[in-house]
């Protein structure tokens, strides 16, 4: 292999390593955000299930 070919391959490997590192950071951030969303959804479900009277889809809001 010529030296310029090796240099190009090394550049590609370096770029790919940087890209993988950046993707890992994004995935960790998304994992944290997903966990927060799951907690929020569970909290909303618990509040909805603990209501004394279920919501009536045909009931008009009080401001009508």
Buried (B, 14 or more C-beta within 10 A) or exposed (E): EEEEEEEEEEEEEEEEEEEEEEEEEEEEEEEEEEEEEEEEEEEEEEEEEEEEEEEEEEEEEEEE
